[in-house]
Amino acid sequence: MPHSILTVDRLEKTYDGGFRALDAVSLDIRAGEILALLGPNGAGKTTLISAICGLVQPTGGKVTVGGHDTVTAYRAARALIGLVPQEINLEPFEKVINTVRFSRGLFGKPRDDAFLERILRQLSLWDKRDQPIRSLSGGMKRRVLIAKALSHEPRVLFLDEPTAGVDVELRRDMWEVVRQLKEDGVTIILTTHYIEEAEAMADRIAVINGGRILLIEEKEALMRRMGRKEMRIELREPIARVPAALEAFGLSLDESGAWLTYGYDTQADRTGIVRLLTALQEAGLRVADVETKQSSLEEIFVGLVKEGAEE
């Protein structure tokens, strides 16, 4: 099993007014994985990233990156981290290549034009290397942010809402870039509002709300464990309401009266489907068609956040 490259141990952040943005957050992030950090607005995602990257001073707990403490060995820890922030904050009149070169120099890395060329090519920026930042589209500026973050060869890359406000085609391109980075052995922590992004790319999912980690789990296992399936049953003749004999199954009837929906747990020993189909027959309902649908990560996430808020 890969070793942990980043360890967050009971990290706390309480602001002067008493607002607790992070509440004893603990995470172990493995080398080479993609972790998606999901949570609603104000859940603590950006605060957590800022605390790890040294932009926000935590009020408790500790963080180590590659074995370096982010407080006592800040420079060594920070050198291993690349951060792509949400906000596009670039020097508008500077050329793309100079912007990226400057970032590399800030970390004290020797000049390496061959390495920067590889990054810019990977991000489809090479042919724009001599253009000023202000001439680029929003999506291209976001790519420049990624190139800057990668310029000093970090082992851990934070992407804070990397595809916010980016069109679907560019979003797909970004996913491809992230996959390539993973192949290069970079560990990626991604915060996103787009659940399909997490579903498409992440190895593990962490859900944060109210400054607390509600769960961290392998994506596939989470979807299996939390995923309910729905079976939709089309009736040959519509009905006005669900017969009393079928009430125990918790069926819902759509407005047309032609479709019944039955929810069941994929992990249960007995799904109850056979009993349901028998009961439908006994109630005199004839089935025209049956289809099943697995619940998406989005439905799982909404359910988790709701539960966390109710505690």
Summary of the structure (lengths in Angstrom):
residues: 311
radius of gyration: 24.5
end to end distance: 33.9
largest distance: 79.2
contacts: 927
relative contact order: 0.13
helix: 37%
strand: 29%
